[in-house]
């Protein structure tokens, strides 16, 4: 007989958030407790809801990935099936995104109807024993579980489980049937892959996350036990070897022995996120310590300035330590999202500010970079140096996934658009947390906060967070209601903010101010309605140098301001693409503030002479150097003005 999982945190398993551990240093605040109201991320959420979600549904329909479920229900598969073996997962990610969007909006009749319509189509494809997949299991198709290396059956189910969790947490007890679809499928794989079942794993980690959250929602510990089995089996050689090696799907080394994330970057981060869920729920301190070490080394040695991860195109994988070439940066959008998922789980467990800093970096420089301003085109990969301008992607054509010359409306492998959609729809859940003593602010956005501190018998805490970050470094928290006892308000001070000050202005009384260091600035006191807590820090542009072990960018610098990485784009240079290839930054030149988040920087372009052989004992520095001032913009805004070339790292010297 299975046991149940009890939730002992201040929030229940049905909190309106993607991750709700039963224990940990911090409890997430859900979409019903934090609502983003204005500014950078509010604009992104509005575009996501109004444009991206309909766009994703349109392409799922147009490409036949939704119709696959209709064909399964009619019994006519495999004839007419379209899309890759994992196409089902994009439907499930779309459902998850819509569930979070409905929670964010507090309901929407038209969106609710669209959601239920898709669920009905999925339900029609589920078989009597709970199996649901449009690629396997029928006459003319591969047998169930016959291609665990590449088939993605369990991967797809993991996304189904996450969709069901999102729905249950935003609309508890909804009668659409999605949770029932998920639990029937989960029961089936518990039988098939349990202790006495198939002793293997899915080539693409993901089901571990879905099973862990499904266990938290339903209280069914068998789901967590199976997720734990999957994690412990991986790394023992249960999958067939492939041309990329078993490291590609993390089946080369047991997770407890690995020193860093390796192999396919999305798979690696999903596995680490799921393993963190399991370690937290089972109190496995050894596994947690191993995961912390992997996060540390991966951030220190295998992560781009943008927070992106993955430097190999052929296998979408991590390179070795410090193998971070700008022009070959794959930095898949999904890998960035997966790294947020891993980091957020560690943050909830440890309250370590480094995880929140990394999440912010990825949000502004990967998640915000992928979608166009209109929300209907996307980067799959996120290069840091575009050498050729490429061509515009037609609005009505599917694009090769690794193209980085411009955003594209859809891809043969379109994991990134619905992944961006579900992340933006649920973003408010990553802004703040609580514990028995107070509230912690991790990400800066204008928002309302309404929660209870200290559990069911505690006091209500309501506040308004106001900021125009990242344009300025002022974050104000106006208290609207607070418990009668002392409360601790903690606000993250970014790692680069070396001049931060924290002040509190009581509704009646004088302002109190103190300098604060990077980390969490904690303010413990009895608050009253009308009190204002303000964190302020400078947002001066920074010239950033790389570790000299990153060979590809030695002798180059990058420009950052606040959480945003900046880039030089050819459309802002005299001579365009040709000039970009020759630029270097003027020594000791300052970076000046411009308008609308743009900066100006002094550059020079050295003339070059083409030769029959590009190597010599030495190259004499030319006397005629073209100097000019250029405007540079946040990296997330590049390629919005047509095909262009671009670079993040700017050379400083020439040998």
N, C-alpha and C positions, 0 to 999 in steps of 0.2 A: 504493500500500500504506500502510495506517495504521501509526502508531507507537504505542508504549505509554508510559504514565506511570509513572515510577519514584518510589517513595516514599523520600525521604531523611531523613525525620524520625525521632525516636526511637520513634515508634509506627507500626505498619503501617496500611495502608488498611483493614484489618479490625478495627481497634480498635473497641470496643463503644461508639461515640459517634456522634451525628448528623452531626458535622462533623469530618472528618479531613484537613486540608490536608497537602500533601507538604512544605511549608516554612512557616516563620513563627517568631516569637519563642517561642511556647509550643505544647506538644503537649497535646491534651485527654486526660484520664484517663477511661477508659470505665466502663461499668456493672459490669464485672468487677473494676475497680480501686478504685472508690468506691461504697460502699453506705450510703445514708442509713438510720440505725437508730432514731432517736427524735426527738421534738419536733414542731414545727409542720409541717414538710414531710413527715416520716414519716407523720404522721396523714393528710395530704392524699394521699399515695401509697397508703396502705391503702384509703382510701375510693375512690380512683380505680380500683384494681384490683378491689375487691369489689363496687362499686356502679356506677360510671360506665361501665366497659367493657361489662358486661352490659346496662346501660340503652341505650347507643348501639346495640349489636347488636339489641336488641329493637325499637327504633324504625326501624332500617334494614330490618328484616324487615317490621314492621307497615306501614310506608309504601310498601313494594314496591320500594325502591331496590336491595335485594339480588336480588329476584325478576327485576328487569330483565335480569340476566345469564342467568338461566334461560331467559327468553323469547328472548334473543338466541341461546342455544345451540340452542333448539328451532326457531329460524327463524320465529317468529311475530310478531316486532316489525314495525311499531310498535304493533300492537294490544296494549293492556294495560300499556304503559310508563307509569310514574309518576315524579313528581319533576321538578325543573328540569333544564336541559341539563347541569348540572355535578353531578348526583346521584352519578355514578360516583365522583367524587373523595372523597366522604364514606366510601365503602366502603374506598377505598385508605388514607385517614387512619386508619380503624379498624384496618386490617391493620397499619399502621405502629405504632400504639399498642400493639397486642397483641404485636408482635415485641419492642418495647422492654420491655414488661411481662414477657415470658418471659425476656428477658435479665436483668431486675432480680431476678426470682425464682429464676433458675437452673434454669428449667424448671417445667412444670406440665402433667400429662397431659391434664386436662380442657380447659385453655385451648389447649394444642397441638392437640387434636382440633378445637376450634372454628375455630382459625386455618386448619388444612388444609382444612376443609370450605368455608370462604369462598374460599380460593385455587382450589379445584376448580371452583367456580361461575364465577369470573373466567376460568379457563382455558377453560372450555367456550364462552365468548363470544368468544374471540380467533379472528380469521380467519387463513387460511393464510399471508397475507403479513405478519402481525404486527399488523394493525390491531385495536384493541379500543376500542369505545365503543358505548354502547347508544342513543345519541341520533341518530347520523348513519350514513349509508352503506348503508342498505337500501331496497328499494322502499317508497315511502310516507314516507320520511324525507328530510331534506336530504342533499345529496351531501357526501362527505368534504371537509373544509377549505373549505366554502362560506360559512362565517360566522365568520371569524377574529376579528371584533370581539366577538361575543357567544357564540360556540359553545362555548368552553372545552375543545375537544378536547385541545390541547396542555397546558393547565392540568391536566386530569385525568391525563394521562400523567405529568406532573411528579410528582404525588402517588403514582402507581403506582411510579415509579422510586424515590422516597424510601422507600416501603414495602419494596421489594425490597432496597434498601441496608440498611435496619434489620434485615431478616431475615438477610441474608448476614453482617452484622457480629455478630449475636447467636447465629446458628446456622450457621456456615460450612459450605458444602457440603450444606445441607439438601436432601432429595429431594422437596420439595413442589412444585417447578417454578416458583416465583414469580420467581426471578431470570431464568429462561429466558423467561417471559412478558414481562418488562421489557426484556430485551436485544433480543428480536425486534421489539418495538414501537419501541425506540430505533433499531435498524437501519433500520426503515422510514422514520422521519421524517428520518434522515440523508439518505436517498435523495430524499425528497419536498421537503425544505426546505434541502438543501445548496447549495453555491455555484451550481449550475446549476438549482436547483429553484425552488419558489415563493419569491419575494423578499418575504416578509412575516413577521409575528410573531403570537403569540397576544394577544388583547386583555387577557388577565389573565396577567401574568408569574407564573411558578412553574416551568415546565419547565426554565428555566435552572439552578435549584438542583438539580433532580432529575438532569439530565444531568451536571452537574459532579460530584456525589457518585457517580453510576453510573460515571463515568470513573475516579474514584479507586478504586472497588471492583474494577472489571474490568481496569483498565489500558488501556482502549480510548480513545485520544485523539480519535477522531472525535466522540465524545459531547461532549467539552469544546470541540472546534472548532465544533460546531453551536451550543452554548450561547453561544459568543463571537459567532457570526454573529447570533444573535437579539438580543444586547445591542447590537451595533453598528448593526443595522438600525433599532432602535426610536428614535423621535425624528426620523425622516426623512420622516414623513408616509406610511408604508406602509399604515396603517389608514384606513378611511373616517372622515370627520369625523362627530361626533355632537352631540346637543344640549348635552352637558356640555363639549364641546371635546375636542381630542386630548390635552390634559393629563390627562384622566380616566384614560387608559391609558398615560401617559408617552410619547406619540408626538408631542409638540409640539417638544421640544428634545432633541438628542443627549445622552446621559448624561454625556459629558465636559464639556458646556457648562452643565449645570443647576447652579443655585446652592443649591437646597434640594429636599427631597422635596415632591412636589405631586401633585394629582389623588387618585384613589382610594387611601386610605392603605394598604390591604393590598397592592394591586398595587405601589405605590411601594416598600414595604419588601421585598417578595419580589424585585423587580427589583434593588434595591440589594444584597441578600444574594447573589443569583446573580452579579451583576457583581463582587462582592468575591471570590467563589470563583475566577472567571476571572482577575481581576487578579493574585491570589496565585499561581495555577498558571502563568501566563504571564509573571510578573515584570513586569507592566505598572505601573510606578510612577506614570505620569501618570493612569491610571484610578483607582488607589488614592488619589491625592491629591485627585481630584475627589470621590470618595465620602466621604473624611474631611471635606471642606468641606461637603458636603450634610448629613452627620450633625451637624456642629457647628451649622449654622444651624437645622436642624430642631429640635434639642434646645433651642436658645436662644430660639426664636421661635414654634415651632409645636407645642409639647408641653404637655400639661396637668400640673398638680402631681402627679397620680397616675402620670405616665408615659404616659398614654393619648394617642392621636393620632387626629385627624380631628374637625373641628368642623362638618361639613356633613352633614345627614341625607339630602338628596335624592340625592347622589352618593357618600356615605360617604367624603368627601374631606377633605384638608387645606384649611384656609382660608388667607388671606394671613397675613403675619407679625403676631403678637399678636392674631389673631382667634380668641379662646379663650373664648367665652361658656359659663358653667357650665351653664345650663339647656338649652343646645342642644348640649352635648358629645355627640358620637356615640361617640367613643372605643371603636370596635369591639374586642371581645376578640381577634379574629384579627389586628387591626392591632398590638395590643400584643405578641402572640406573634411576629409578623413582625419587629417592631422589636428583639426579643430576638435573633432569628436574625441580623439585620444587625449588631447590636452585638457579639454573640459572635464573629463572624468577624473584625471589626476588632480585638477584644481579643486573639485568638490571633495576629494579625499584628503588633500594635503593643505589647502589654502596657501599655496606657494604662488607668489605674484608672477613668477617667470612664465607660468602656463597662461595666465591672462595676457601678459605682454605678447606672447607668441600668437595667441588667438587674435588679438588686435592687428598684428602685422599681417596675418593671413587674410583677415577680413578686408582690410583696405587695399591690399596689393595683389590678391588672388581672386577672392570672391567678388570684389567690386570691379575687378578688371575683366572678368569673363563676359558678362552681359553688356550689350550695347546700351547706350543711354535710353533707347527706345524699348529695351527689354526683349527684343525679338531676333537677336543674333548673338553668337557666343564664341569665345575662344575655348578650344578644347585644351590646347597646350599654351603655355605662357612664357615665351622666350624673353630673355633680357637683352637680346641684340638681334635685331632684324636686319640682315645684310641686303636683301633685295625687296623691292616694294611689293612684288606679287601682283595679284589681280583681285578685283572686287568679286565677292561671292554673290551670285544671283540669288534673289529673294525666294525663288521657287525651285532651287536645286539642292540636293544633298551634297555635302562636301566631304572630302577626305578629312579624317579627324585630326591629323597632326599639322594641318596648315595653320600658320600663325600670321600670314600676311594681312588678313582681315578677319573679322568675326563672320561666322556663317550661321544661317538659320537652323540648320540641322545637319547631323552627321550619320554616316553608316553605323557608327557606334555612338549613340547619343545619350551616354550616361550623364554628361555634364549639365545640359539644360534643366532636367528635372531635379538634379542634385542641387543646383543653384536655387531653384524655386523652393524646394523644401527648407533649405537653409535660411533664406530670406524670410519666408513665411513664419518660421519659428524663432527668429532672431531675438525677439524680446526676452526669451527664456535664458539668454546668455548675458543679459545686462547686469543682473543683481542676484544675490543669494541672501539667505538669513541663517542665523543659528539661534541658540537660546538667549543670546545676549544682545543681538542687534542685527543690522543689515549691512551688507557689503556691496559696494558699487565696483564692478569690474570693467564695464565698457561704458563709454560716454555717449549718450544720446538724450535729447529732450524726451522725457517720459514721465508717466505717472506711476507711482508705486503705492500699492495698497495691500498690506499683508498683516499677519499676526505674529508677534514675536513672543517666543517662549511657549509655543504649543497652544493647545486648545484653551488652556487656562491663562494665557498671557494677555497682552494688550495689543490693541490695534495700532498699526503704524501706517500713516499715510503721508506721502511727500510728493513734491513736484521737482523733477530734475530738469534743469534748464541749461542749455549750452549751444553754441554754434560751432563747437568742435567738429572738424579739425581746423577750421579757420582761425579760431582763437583758443587759448589755453585756459579758459575760465569755465568752471563747472560749478553751478550753484544748486544746492538742495534746500528747497523751502519746505519746512515741516508744516503739515496741515493737521496732524493728529498724532499723539504719541502716548505710550503707556505712562502711568504715574511714576513708575520706578525708572531708575537710570537705564539708558540704552546706549550701546556703542555703535556709532556710525563709522564705517571704514570705507575709505575711498582710495582706489588704486592711484599711486603716483608712478607714472611711466618710468622705465629704466633710464631714459635719456633726459628726464626732467630734473636737472641739477639745481634748480632755483625755485623750487615749489614752496608755496606758503599756504597754510590752512587757517581759515578764520571762521569764527562763529559770531553772528550778530543776533543776540537775543531780541525777542519781540519788545522787551523793555530792558534796556541796559546798554553798556558800552561794548564795542567790538573787541574780541580777543583774537590775537594773531600769533602764529608760530611758524618757524621754518620746519619743513618736513623733508625727509630723504626719500628716494625711490623705494617703493614697497607699498605697504598699506598704511595710510595715515588714519589712526584710530582716534576717535573723539568720543569719550564716555561722559555722559551727563544726563540729567533729567531735562528732556526737551519739552517745549511748549509750542502750541500752534503759533506760527509767525516767526519762529526762529529760522535763521538762514545759515547754512554751512556752505562755505565757498572754498574750493581748491583752485589755485591759480598758479600757472607756471609759464615760462617763456616758450615761444614757438619759433625761435630763431632757426634759420636753415643750418644744417650740419653737413660738413664735408666728411664723408666716411671712407676709411681706408680698409682694404681687405687683409686678412691674415696672409702673410707672405707664402704660406704653403698652398694657397689657392693659385696655382701657377697661371691659370688662364687669364687672371685679371691683375697679376702683379704689376705695379707701376700705374695703376688706374685708381680713380676715386669715384664715389657716387655722391649724390646730393639727396639729403633727406630733410623733411620738415615735419615735426610731429610724428604721426604714425605713417606718413605717406613717403614712399620712395618716388623720386622724380626721374624723368628721362629726357634725353635730347631727341627730338623728332625732326626728320628731314624737312618737313613742311615749314619749320620755323628757322631754317638756315638759308643764307644766301648760297645758291648753288645746289641746294637740296641734297639728293642722295649722294652725289659725288663729294660734296663737302663733308658729310657725316663720316665718310670713311677716313678723312684726314685730320679730324679735329683733335685737339688736346686742350686741356684747361690751362689758363694763364696762371703761372705760379703766384701764390699768395694773393690771388684775386678774391675779392669778397663775393658773396652771393646776396643779391638784393631782393627785397620783397617787391612784387609787381601787383597785378590785380587778379581777382577771381581765383586765388589760390596758385597763381603762377609766380615764377621767380625769374630773375635775370642773372646771367653768369657770363663772365668774360672768357671767350674762347679764342683760339687761333687755329688756322688750318695751314699746315705746311704743304708747299707744292711738292709733288713727286714726279719723278721721271721714270717712265716705263723702261725696263731693261730686259734683255734676253734671258737673264738669269737673276732671280730675286734675292741672291745672297752675295755678300762681299766681305772682305776683310774689315771694311768699315764703310759707313755711309756718311759723307760730309753733310753737316746741317746746312740747308739752303739759307741764303741770306734774306730772301723775300718771303716774309711770313704774313699771311692775311689775318688780321685781328679784327674782332667784332664782338658785339654783345648780343647774346641770344636769349630768347625767352624759353624757359623750360616748364613743363607741366607735370602734374602727378601722373605716375605710370598708369594708373587705372583709367586714365582718359585717352590713352594713345590709340591711334588708328580710328578715330571718329571722323576724320576729315579726308577719307579716301586712302588709297594705298600709299604707304610711306616706309621709310627705313627708320630705325630707332636704336638707341643704345642707352643702357642704364649706367654702365661703367665707362668713364671718360679717361683716356690716357693722360698722364701728367708729364711724361718725358719721352724722348726718342733716343735710342742708342745710336 
